[in-house]
Amino acid sequence: MPPNMVSDLILMFSILIFVGWIIYMTFGLVRRRQQSAMQRHLLERFSSAQDFAQFIQSPAGQKYVTGFTDVVTSPRNSILSSVRTGCVLAFGGIGCIAGSSPWGYHIFWAVGWVALTAGIGFLVSAVISYFLAKKLGLKEEV
């Protein structure tokens, strides 16, 4: 294969990964908004604090509360999410940079560098979060 064709394939692959990531993030945002609306609607249905307390004490209520508190408060989930996002951004950025040059596709080269540095930032954040969680005694959850 000619070198020009290889760089075009890398660029196309990078664009597909980037578009897929955008779609994934959009669907995640929509899902979170739907869950938030559902939780808000469920909380509005209780007429008093006593009704809500009875619901929380039931097995279904405990499962409901545990379901959204684990995701929000778990350091492990936060760190893994940062690692996942960092890897996707970094590799997508590398693909955009490798598939273009500063003289050819200016926008892909620039987006590649921004994505790469953002990905590295997420990975550094995950490493710092991991060591802070260990130092603060959250090791059993990490």
Helices and strands as residue ranges (DSSP letters): H 3-44, H 49-57, H 59-73, H 75-98, H 106-135
